[in-house]
Amino acid sequence: MHTDQPTFFFFDYETWGVSPAKDRPCQFAGVRTDADLNVIGEPLVIYCRPPADYLPNPEAALVTGITPQKAMNEGLSEPEFITAIHNEMSRPNTCTLGYNSVRFDDEVTRYTCYRNFIEPYEWSYKNGNSRWDLLDVMRACHALRPEGVNWPENDEGNTSFRLEHLSVANGIEHSNAHDAMADVYATIEMAKKVKQSQPKLFDFFYKHRGKQKLNALVDIVNMTPLVHVSGMLSTEHQKTALIAPIGWTPIKALITIDLTQDITPLIELSADEIKDRLYTKRSDLEEGQLPIPVKLVHLNKCPILAPLGVLTADAIERTQIDKEECLRKQQLLQQHPQIREKLDAVFAENREFPTSPNIEEQLYNGFFSPSDKAQMRIIRDAKPEVLGSLDIQVTDPRIAPLLFNYRARNFFHTLTDQEQKRWLLHCRDKFEQELPNYMLNLENLGAQHQGDEHKMKILKAIYHYVEQLVS
């Protein structure tokens, strides 16, 4: 295959928990396709051994069916695991994509790279590379051009965008949901379905997945309305809104106003009042208090944005968006320039989020400098035996503690006696803190699934694994 041809790399992780920062991957599956979504090359399916200072969430194992024993027996060490994945994702002209991958799986890749001294971002933008996510494309297809795809409903009577529901409704084999490879093939088949049924929509959102192309759609001066589809929006309008872009935050998020909502608070309230109300949960608003109709759109997270023209008469009927009323509100915004000033003031200071004391959750505390990146490459390439005595000059305070954890988890035999004691003490403290609640949860799950032989087998396996781990 000619390496310059653009390809898709479809992928999925199964993990031991729901937090990409705190939890660990247990399985990865990925396969490459050509631009027409035909599979090329062999699939990559690998397991990852759980680290010695980590308690796998039993709920996750019940979903995936993967026991810690299976991952230990068949898995790679985390550095080997992420290296194999990174090699695929960083091949030139690769568009890496999954289902809900921007919010979850891409974060797993980044955090796992970070723990293992691989640059966490470059795989997704260097050498003609990019990333994409099919979940919001499915939402957009449903809201704007639903023909040709079957749309299943969930118990609440709303459309279900769960991959296993969509694939069953569309006759796609998905008997093994939450097996990473089954999920990958189901994602490819759903992508094909949209590409065949609605080729223009598919191609438009594919071309507009990166921030340069998305930026070209944005007209802040005139606040030209855009169609936006997002899981954060209400089902009332099929997860769709007409938004008016009005400014940028200091970290380059697009500030937009949701024209499907009441914009009165933006006119009547001061900047401070807007800020207070914006960060108050809707459920905590007093009776009669309107929510602030503002949404931040991150152009580097493959958001769905399109010109007003995609709202055909059919799409308007489906989404129940009153286009005329939205345009009237846009004119009202133009008559109140102070709204822009107020929102600039609201977002002028970045909100301070508390920093986790755990070094491994501090990926977003800052970028590594070029010289630190060079030192990290030396760490990656070094033989395990010399890691303790490497003469490296780093400025970032995260690197030294990350290096100790990296050595202790993956090359315990290379630690000095003193270092081994330090690591075992860390494990003991961590388990003493976490075990009481963990075992209680395990017991509750056991009581809950007493009649289910398969689930009880998994829970018992976890119990035995943890018993051995902490002994």
VOKOL-485101 format. One line per 5 residues: number of its first residue (from 1); for each residue x, y, z of C-alpha. Coordinates in nm, 2 decimals. Example, Ala and Ser with C-alpha at 12.3 -4.5 7.8 and 13.67 -1.06 7.14 Angstrom:
REM residues 2
1> 1.23 -0.45 0.78 ~ 1.37 -0.11 0.71
This chain:
REM residues 471
1> 0.00 0.00 0.00 ~ 0.13 0.34 -0.09 ~ 0.19 0.52 0.24 ~ 0.08 0.86 0.11 ~ -0.28 0.75 0.05
6> -0.50 0.88 0.33 ~ -0.64 0.61 0.54 ~ -0.88 0.57 0.83 ~ -0.77 0.39 1.15 ~ -1.09 0.28 1.34
11> -1.02 0.19 1.70 ~ -1.17 0.13 2.04 ~ -1.05 0.08 2.39 ~ -1.20 -0.13 2.67 ~ -1.09 0.01 3.01
16> -1.10 -0.08 3.38 ~ -1.31 0.23 3.46 ~ -1.47 0.54 3.32 ~ -1.20 0.80 3.39 ~ -0.92 0.83 3.12
21> -0.70 1.00 3.38 ~ -0.75 0.77 3.68 ~ -0.83 0.44 3.51 ~ -0.63 0.20 3.29 ~ -0.69 0.04 2.95
26> -0.74 -0.34 2.94 ~ -0.79 -0.40 2.56 ~ -0.74 -0.22 2.24 ~ -0.86 -0.30 1.89 ~ -0.80 -0.11 1.57
31> -0.81 -0.17 1.20 ~ -0.71 0.04 0.90 ~ -0.94 0.11 0.60 ~ -0.89 0.30 0.28 ~ -1.08 0.62 0.20
36> -1.38 0.42 0.09 ~ -1.39 0.23 0.42 ~ -1.27 -0.10 0.29 ~ -1.06 -0.28 0.55 ~ -0.69 -0.30 0.45
41> -0.42 -0.48 0.66 ~ -0.45 -0.69 0.97 ~ -0.65 -0.58 1.27 ~ -0.45 -0.50 1.59 ~ -0.61 -0.66 1.90
46> -0.40 -0.64 2.22 ~ -0.45 -0.66 2.59 ~ -0.27 -0.46 2.86 ~ -0.17 -0.59 3.20 ~ -0.32 -0.39 3.49
51> -0.05 -0.22 3.70 ~ 0.05 -0.35 4.05 ~ -0.09 -0.04 4.23 ~ -0.43 -0.04 4.07 ~ -0.77 -0.20 4.16
56> -0.97 -0.28 3.85 ~ -1.34 -0.17 3.87 ~ -1.56 -0.47 3.88 ~ -1.84 -0.28 3.70 ~ -1.61 -0.24 3.40
61> -1.52 -0.61 3.40 ~ -1.90 -0.70 3.40 ~ -1.95 -0.48 3.09 ~ -1.64 -0.61 2.90 ~ -1.63 -0.97 3.03
66> -1.25 -0.93 3.06 ~ -1.10 -1.05 3.39 ~ -0.77 -0.92 3.53 ~ -0.63 -1.27 3.50 ~ -0.70 -1.27 3.12
71> -0.53 -0.93 3.09 ~ -0.23 -1.05 3.30 ~ -0.19 -1.37 3.10 ~ -0.25 -1.23 2.75 ~ -0.15 -0.87 2.80
76> 0.15 -0.66 2.72 ~ 0.31 -0.42 2.96 ~ 0.17 -0.07 2.93 ~ 0.48 0.07 2.75 ~ 0.46 -0.21 2.49
81> 0.08 -0.17 2.46 ~ 0.09 0.20 2.39 ~ 0.39 0.18 2.16 ~ 0.20 -0.07 1.93 ~ -0.10 0.16 1.93
86> 0.10 0.48 1.88 ~ 0.29 0.32 1.58 ~ -0.04 0.27 1.40 ~ -0.20 0.61 1.49 ~ 0.11 0.81 1.39
91> 0.15 0.66 1.05 ~ 0.14 0.95 0.80 ~ -0.20 1.06 0.65 ~ -0.40 0.86 0.91 ~ -0.74 0.99 1.03
96> -0.79 0.81 1.36 ~ -1.16 0.77 1.46 ~ -1.39 0.58 1.68 ~ -1.74 0.61 1.84 ~ -1.73 0.88 2.12
101> -1.36 0.87 2.08 ~ -1.29 1.25 2.11 ~ -1.43 1.26 2.46 ~ -1.31 0.92 2.58 ~ -1.08 0.70 2.37
106> -0.85 0.98 2.25 ~ -0.81 1.08 2.62 ~ -0.71 0.73 2.70 ~ -0.45 0.74 2.43 ~ -0.32 1.08 2.56
111> -0.30 0.98 2.92 ~ -0.14 0.64 2.84 ~ 0.12 0.82 2.62 ~ 0.18 1.07 2.90 ~ 0.25 0.80 3.16
116> 0.49 0.63 2.92 ~ 0.69 0.92 2.79 ~ 0.54 0.94 2.44 ~ 0.44 1.28 2.32 ~ 0.06 1.28 2.38
121> -0.07 1.49 2.10 ~ 0.14 1.47 1.78 ~ -0.02 1.14 1.66 ~ -0.34 1.34 1.58 ~ -0.20 1.63 1.38
126> 0.16 1.58 1.25 ~ 0.24 1.43 0.90 ~ -0.10 1.49 0.76 ~ -0.27 1.32 1.05 ~ -0.61 1.40 1.20
131> -0.88 1.26 1.42 ~ -1.26 1.23 1.39 ~ -1.55 1.09 1.59 ~ -1.86 0.92 1.44 ~ -2.09 0.97 1.73
136> -2.19 1.34 1.66 ~ -2.19 1.26 1.28 ~ -2.47 1.00 1.36 ~ -2.65 1.27 1.57 ~ -2.62 1.51 1.28
141> -2.74 1.25 1.03 ~ -3.04 1.18 1.25 ~ -3.14 1.54 1.29 ~ -3.06 1.67 0.94 ~ -3.07 1.39 0.69
146> -3.21 1.07 0.85 ~ -3.32 0.88 0.54 ~ -3.14 0.55 0.47 ~ -3.06 0.47 0.83 ~ -3.28 0.30 1.09
151> -3.30 0.49 1.42 ~ -3.38 0.28 1.73 ~ -3.55 0.42 2.03 ~ -3.45 0.38 2.40 ~ -3.68 0.32 2.69
156> -3.76 0.69 2.72 ~ -3.88 0.70 2.36 ~ -3.58 0.91 2.24 ~ -3.35 0.80 1.97 ~ -3.07 0.58 2.10
161> -2.72 0.66 1.97 ~ -2.56 0.36 2.15 ~ -2.35 0.17 1.90 ~ -2.50 -0.17 1.99 ~ -2.86 -0.04 1.94
166> -2.78 0.13 1.61 ~ -2.60 -0.17 1.47 ~ -2.88 -0.41 1.56 ~ -3.14 -0.17 1.41 ~ -2.94 -0.15 1.09
171> -2.88 -0.53 1.05 ~ -2.51 -0.51 1.15 ~ -2.36 -0.81 1.33 ~ -2.28 -0.70 1.68 ~ -2.34 -1.00 1.90
176> -2.03 -0.93 2.11 ~ -2.09 -0.56 2.21 ~ -1.81 -0.42 2.43 ~ -1.56 -0.65 2.28 ~ -1.33 -0.39 2.13
181> -1.30 -0.55 1.79 ~ -1.67 -0.60 1.75 ~ -1.72 -0.24 1.84 ~ -1.47 -0.14 1.57 ~ -1.63 -0.34 1.30
186> -1.98 -0.20 1.40 ~ -1.84 0.15 1.38 ~ -1.70 0.09 1.03 ~ -2.03 -0.05 0.91 ~ -2.23 0.25 1.05
191> -1.98 0.48 0.88 ~ -2.05 0.30 0.55 ~ -2.42 0.32 0.61 ~ -2.41 0.70 0.65 ~ -2.16 0.74 0.36
196> -2.39 0.54 0.13 ~ -2.72 0.69 0.24 ~ -2.61 1.05 0.28 ~ -2.27 1.09 0.10 ~ -2.29 1.48 0.09
201> -2.34 1.50 0.47 ~ -2.07 1.24 0.54 ~ -1.82 1.42 0.31 ~ -1.90 1.77 0.45 ~ -1.84 1.67 0.81
206> -1.53 1.47 0.71 ~ -1.39 1.77 0.54 ~ -1.49 2.00 0.83 ~ -1.33 1.78 1.11 ~ -1.02 2.00 1.17
211> -1.01 2.35 1.32 ~ -0.88 2.53 1.00 ~ -1.19 2.43 0.80 ~ -1.42 2.49 1.09 ~ -1.27 2.83 1.15
216> -1.36 2.93 0.80 ~ -1.73 2.88 0.88 ~ -1.72 3.11 1.18 ~ -1.81 3.48 1.13 ~ -1.79 3.66 1.46
221> -1.83 4.01 1.33 ~ -2.17 3.95 1.19 ~ -2.26 3.66 1.43 ~ -2.37 3.46 1.13 ~ -2.58 3.17 1.26
226> -2.45 2.82 1.23 ~ -2.62 2.48 1.28 ~ -2.46 2.30 1.57 ~ -2.53 1.94 1.67 ~ -2.40 1.81 2.01
231> -2.48 1.56 2.28 ~ -2.48 1.85 2.52 ~ -2.79 2.00 2.35 ~ -3.15 1.91 2.44 ~ -3.35 1.63 2.28
236> -3.63 1.88 2.23 ~ -3.46 1.99 1.91 ~ -3.29 1.65 1.83 ~ -2.96 1.77 1.99 ~ -2.95 2.06 1.74
241> -2.94 2.43 1.78 ~ -2.89 2.75 1.57 ~ -2.59 2.93 1.73 ~ -2.45 3.27 1.69 ~ -2.07 3.29 1.73
246> -1.98 3.60 1.93 ~ -1.62 3.57 2.05 ~ -1.32 3.36 2.17 ~ -1.21 3.26 2.52 ~ -0.84 3.31 2.61
251> -0.79 2.93 2.54 ~ -0.94 2.97 2.19 ~ -1.28 2.81 2.26 ~ -1.56 2.97 2.05 ~ -1.82 3.15 2.26
256> -2.17 3.10 2.10 ~ -2.52 3.20 2.18 ~ -2.80 2.94 2.15 ~ -3.06 3.11 1.94 ~ -3.32 2.84 2.02
261> -3.33 2.96 2.38 ~ -3.45 3.29 2.54 ~ -3.17 3.54 2.52 ~ -3.33 3.80 2.76 ~ -3.08 3.72 3.04
266> -2.79 3.83 2.82 ~ -2.95 4.17 2.77 ~ -3.08 4.23 3.12 ~ -2.81 4.08 3.34 ~ -2.46 4.22 3.42
271> -2.14 4.03 3.34 ~ -2.11 3.91 3.70 ~ -2.47 3.80 3.72 ~ -2.43 3.61 3.39 ~ -2.12 3.44 3.52
276> -2.29 3.33 3.85 ~ -2.59 3.19 3.66 ~ -2.39 3.03 3.39 ~ -2.21 2.81 3.65 ~ -2.52 2.73 3.84
281> -2.67 2.39 3.76 ~ -3.01 2.42 3.58 ~ -3.17 2.21 3.85 ~ -3.05 2.47 4.11 ~ -3.19 2.78 3.93
286> -3.47 2.94 4.12 ~ -3.82 2.93 3.98 ~ -3.85 3.18 3.69 ~ -3.48 3.21 3.65 ~ -3.38 3.15 3.28
291> -3.07 2.96 3.20 ~ -2.79 3.15 3.02 ~ -2.81 3.05 2.65 ~ -2.43 3.03 2.60 ~ -2.23 2.73 2.48
296> -1.86 2.70 2.43 ~ -1.76 2.51 2.11 ~ -1.40 2.37 2.10 ~ -1.29 2.36 1.73 ~ -1.01 2.11 1.81
301> -1.27 1.85 1.93 ~ -1.43 1.79 1.59 ~ -1.76 1.97 1.67 ~ -2.05 1.95 1.42 ~ -2.09 2.29 1.26
306> -2.26 2.37 0.93 ~ -2.40 2.67 0.75 ~ -2.77 2.77 0.79 ~ -2.85 2.62 0.44 ~ -2.84 2.26 0.58
311> -3.17 2.34 0.76 ~ -3.41 2.23 0.49 ~ -3.78 2.23 0.54 ~ -3.77 1.87 0.64 ~ -3.48 1.93 0.89
316> -3.68 2.23 1.04 ~ -3.98 2.00 1.08 ~ -3.77 1.73 1.25 ~ -3.58 1.96 1.48 ~ -3.87 2.19 1.55
321> -3.63 2.49 1.52 ~ -3.81 2.82 1.45 ~ -3.56 2.96 1.20 ~ -3.73 3.30 1.17 ~ -3.74 3.35 1.55
326> -3.37 3.25 1.57 ~ -3.28 3.51 1.30 ~ -3.49 3.77 1.48 ~ -3.28 3.70 1.80 ~ -2.96 3.73 1.60
331> -3.07 4.08 1.49 ~ -3.14 4.16 1.85 ~ -2.79 4.06 1.94 ~ -2.65 4.29 1.68 ~ -2.85 4.58 1.84
336> -2.70 4.50 2.18 ~ -2.32 4.52 2.13 ~ -2.27 4.52 2.51 ~ -2.36 4.15 2.51 ~ -2.03 4.07 2.34
341> -1.84 4.29 2.59 ~ -2.02 4.11 2.88 ~ -1.93 3.77 2.75 ~ -1.57 3.87 2.69 ~ -1.56 3.97 3.05
346> -1.73 3.65 3.17 ~ -1.47 3.43 2.99 ~ -1.17 3.67 3.03 ~ -1.03 3.47 3.32 ~ -0.99 3.10 3.28
351> -1.18 2.91 3.54 ~ -0.94 2.75 3.79 ~ -1.00 2.38 3.82 ~ -0.84 2.21 4.12 ~ -0.52 2.03 4.02
356> -0.51 1.66 4.12 ~ -0.23 1.58 4.36 ~ -0.17 1.27 4.15 ~ 0.11 1.34 3.90 ~ -0.04 1.09 3.65
361> -0.36 1.30 3.63 ~ -0.17 1.62 3.55 ~ -0.14 1.58 3.17 ~ -0.32 1.92 3.12 ~ -0.10 2.11 3.36
366> 0.11 2.23 3.06 ~ 0.29 2.13 2.74 ~ 0.64 1.98 2.76 ~ 0.92 2.19 2.62 ~ 1.11 2.07 2.32
371> 1.42 2.00 2.53 ~ 1.21 1.80 2.78 ~ 1.05 1.61 2.49 ~ 1.40 1.52 2.37 ~ 1.49 1.39 2.72
376> 1.17 1.19 2.73 ~ 1.27 1.02 2.40 ~ 1.60 0.92 2.57 ~ 1.40 0.77 2.86 ~ 1.18 0.57 2.61
381> 1.48 0.43 2.42 ~ 1.69 0.35 2.73 ~ 1.74 -0.01 2.85 ~ 1.54 -0.07 3.17 ~ 1.86 -0.14 3.37
386> 2.00 0.21 3.31 ~ 1.68 0.41 3.37 ~ 1.78 0.47 3.74 ~ 2.12 0.62 3.65 ~ 2.03 0.82 3.34
391> 2.19 1.16 3.33 ~ 1.90 1.37 3.20 ~ 1.84 1.74 3.24 ~ 1.47 1.82 3.26 ~ 1.28 2.14 3.37
396> 0.93 1.99 3.41 ~ 0.87 1.88 3.77 ~ 0.63 1.60 3.65 ~ 0.90 1.40 3.47 ~ 1.10 1.27 3.78
401> 0.79 1.12 3.96 ~ 0.65 0.98 3.63 ~ 0.99 0.81 3.57 ~ 0.99 0.65 3.92 ~ 0.64 0.51 3.86
406> 0.73 0.40 3.51 ~ 1.03 0.20 3.64 ~ 0.85 0.06 3.94 ~ 0.55 -0.07 3.75 ~ 0.73 -0.20 3.44
411> 1.08 -0.29 3.56 ~ 1.05 -0.35 3.93 ~ 1.36 -0.57 3.94 ~ 1.58 -0.27 3.84 ~ 1.49 -0.07 4.15
416> 1.73 -0.04 4.44 ~ 1.63 -0.19 4.77 ~ 1.54 0.16 4.90 ~ 1.33 0.23 4.59 ~ 1.15 -0.10 4.61
421> 1.06 -0.02 4.97 ~ 0.93 0.32 4.86 ~ 0.71 0.17 4.59 ~ 0.57 -0.11 4.81 ~ 0.48 0.15 5.07
426> 0.30 0.35 4.80 ~ 0.10 0.04 4.71 ~ 0.02 -0.04 5.07 ~ -0.10 0.32 5.14 ~ -0.31 0.33 4.83
431> -0.48 -0.01 4.90 ~ -0.54 0.08 5.26 ~ -0.72 0.39 5.15 ~ -0.92 0.23 4.86 ~ -0.99 -0.13 4.98
436> -1.28 -0.09 5.23 ~ -1.51 0.08 4.98 ~ -1.39 -0.14 4.70 ~ -1.47 -0.47 4.88 ~ -1.80 -0.33 4.99
441> -1.89 -0.25 4.63 ~ -1.77 -0.60 4.52 ~ -2.00 -0.76 4.79 ~ -2.30 -0.55 4.68 ~ -2.24 -0.65 4.31
446> -2.22 -1.02 4.42 ~ -2.55 -0.99 4.60 ~ -2.70 -0.81 4.30 ~ -2.59 -1.07 4.04 ~ -2.63 -1.39 4.26
451> -2.84 -1.56 4.00 ~ -2.62 -1.49 3.71 ~ -2.35 -1.76 3.67 ~ -2.14 -1.57 3.41 ~ -2.13 -1.25 3.61
456> -2.05 -1.43 3.94 ~ -1.76 -1.60 3.77 ~ -1.62 -1.26 3.67 ~ -1.67 -1.11 4.02 ~ -1.50 -1.42 4.18
461> -1.21 -1.38 3.95 ~ -1.17 -1.02 4.05 ~ -1.19 -1.11 4.42 ~ -0.91 -1.37 4.38 ~ -0.70 -1.12 4.18
466> -0.73 -0.84 4.43 ~ -0.68 -1.09 4.72 ~ -0.35 -1.19 4.56 ~ -0.25 -0.84 4.47 ~ -0.28 -0.69 4.82
471> -0.14 -0.99 5.01
